[in-house]
Amino acid sequence: MKKCRISLYGSCFRHFLFISPQEMRGPRSIEIWKMGAVNYLEALKLQEKLTSDRKTHKIKDTLLSLQHPPTFTLGKRRTVHNVLVSEAELKAMGAELHYTERGGDATFHGPRQVILYPIISLRDIGTGARKYVENLESTMIELASLYGVKARAGETGETGVWVGQRKIGAIGVRISSGITSHGLAFNIDPDLNYFKHIVPCGIPDKEVTSLQKEVGLGQKLPSEQVIHEQLVSCFTKIFGYTDVTWRDKTSVSSDGNE
């Protein structure tokens, strides 16, 4: 918002126009890549490439919207004790286990879960690491509110987003030279039995929930695509992006980015 300060010198008014740093930078631009179902290692490799490109200003801020086949991941602390079954047992149930360099603890990714991986410059948008995580929380809280579900940010000792004492969204990020990767996972209607094989985010004795569970089986949710797009819209709104370009997997692949 432009502000005008009026200064009086004798009978002459002088007007000084003050412009916010955001106005000086211009509108915030971001590309949304709608990737569909992507293998975890493929998505990890893509994030690494995009992060490198963003550091050298080859690309603008980019947001990957996708989901994974059944996958368990651990953060950089390697808290393997929070995976309650062996890797062989996970493979037997059709799931993979991967070690990552993100923050956070053990988590699960799978079908009917929406995942956002922002590859953005915190310096360019003038946001610190703590505010960035708070904005990711707010993104999921706002999505839940669209369906009448009252979610909240984690309290002391908790991470992610919660409905009462039940976790509905996870956050695990990496920031390198001011560029983000990894991100958030919001449960639309995944098979919650998978979460029984880990201590989700290292927090024992807590339930995991989903949007479908919270609204009740009697309420039919829209398609996953619609919910993916709603979450992306919540993200762009909260982070202040006004110039938004959407791309699908086909157009991304044709550019040789996969």
Secondary structure, DSSP 8 states (H G I E B T S, - for coil): --EEEEEEETTEEEEEEE--HHHHH-SEEEEEEEEEE--HHHHHHHHHHHHHHHHTTSS-EEEEEEE-SSEEEE-TT--GGGB-S-HHHHHHTT-EEEE-SSSS--EEE-TTEEEEEEE-BHHHHT--HHHHHHHHHHHHHHHHHHTT---EE--TT--SEEETTEEEEEEEEEEETTEEEEEEEEESS--GGGGGGB-GGG-TT-EE--HHHHH-TTS----HHHHHHHHHHHHHHHHTEEEEEEEEHHHHHHTT--
